[in-house]
Amino acid sequence: HIVELLPDCEIKPMVNQFEFHPYLVQPELLNYCREQNIQPEAWSPLMQGNLTDVPLLAELAKKYNRTPAQIVLRWDVQLNIVTIPKSSNTERIKSNLDIFSFELADEDVKRISVLDRFKRFGPDPDNFDF
């Protein structure tokens, strides 16, 4: 919807928040935001708790001695995606912040990026009943 919005804006949006996670990468939207100098922000970066269903994330968590959530959040950071995961659990919040002391190898970033299944965990913005 950002493509339709921009021509009518007096002030261009600086951030576009959209569903973004390993199963919904949305490369066209991501590239469009970058071309327009709009900062992408991940909505539901942790797939609403469905990370344990992704074998590659478990494999990488073991490889880097991290949690699957930390792997995904680090992937976001390395792709220059703003990511603000929701949690009310203090330990989980601390764990989610502990993503700056390691880096994913470029190959692993690519492996996560190709997991894209065009799968939404939230409402479809094109078919949403307001």
N, C-alpha and C positions, 0 to 999 in steps of 0.2 A: 504494500500500500504506500510505501515511501515514494515510489516512482510517480504515483498519481498525486501525491501531496506536494512534492517539491515545486512544481510550476506555479502553484498558488500561494507559496510562502513568501512573506516579506522578510522573515528571518528563518534561515535554514536550520533545521534541527541539528544539534551537535552530537546527539546520541540516538541510536535506534536499538531498542530492546526487542529481541525476538527469540523464539525458542531455538536454542542451539546446544547441541550435545552430540556425542559420537553417533547416535542413530538419526540425527537430523542436522546435517552440516549446512545446508542451504548455501552452496558455493556462489550461486548467481547473486543472491542478496548480499552476501558477505563482500563479494567483489564490487558490487554497486556502491555499497556504503563506503568502501575504501576509495573508490574513484571520486566520490562526492565529498571526501574528507569528513564523513560522519562516523563517529566511533561506534562500532558494534558492541552491544552488551548482551551477554547470554542470559536468557530467561530459562529457568529450569535446567541449569547446567548439569545437575546430577540425576537427570532422567527420573525425577520423582521417586528416587530410591530403587530404581531398577538396574543399578550398576552390577549387582551380583550375577545378573543373567548374561554378562558379557565375558566370555572366557579370555579374550585378549587382555582385558583390563586386569583380571586376576593374575594372568601371566606377567604383565608389566609391574603390577604391585609387588609381586614376589621378587622380580628382577631388581627393582629399585628399593626394596624394603620399605614400601609405602602402602597406603590404602588405595583401593580403586578410586575413591573420591579424590584423593590427592593427585593421582595420575591424571584424572580428567581436568581438575582445576589447573594443574601445571600445563597441560595441553592447551587450555584456553589462554593462559598467560603467554605461552610461547607463540601463539597465533595472534597475539595482541588483541584479545577479546576481553573486555571488562567482564568480570564474573563475580557475582555476589550471591553465594549460596545461602539458602535459608536454613537456619537451625536455631532451636531454643536450648539445645544441649551444650553446656559449657565445654565439655571435653571435645565434642565434635567441632565446635567453633574453633578451638585451639588447633585441632588437627587440620582443619580446613585452611588455617592460616600458615601452617608449616609446609609451604610449597616453594619457598624461595632459597632453600639450601641444596637444591638439586636441579638438574636439567634433564629433560628427555633427549635422547639421541634423535637426530633428524629422521632417521629411519623409523623410529617408534612414533614420532609425531605423524608421519605419513601413514603408518599402519592404523593408527586410531582414526585418522581422517577418512580412510576408505571403508570404515565400518558403516558409513551412511546407509540407512535403510528407508529414508523418507518417512520415518515413524515419529508421529507426534504423541506426546504424553499429555499435552494440554489441549485446549480448544483450537480448532482450525479457524484462523482469522478470516478466511473466505466464506465459512459456513457457520457463523456464530449467531445464536439467537439472543439479541439484546432485549 
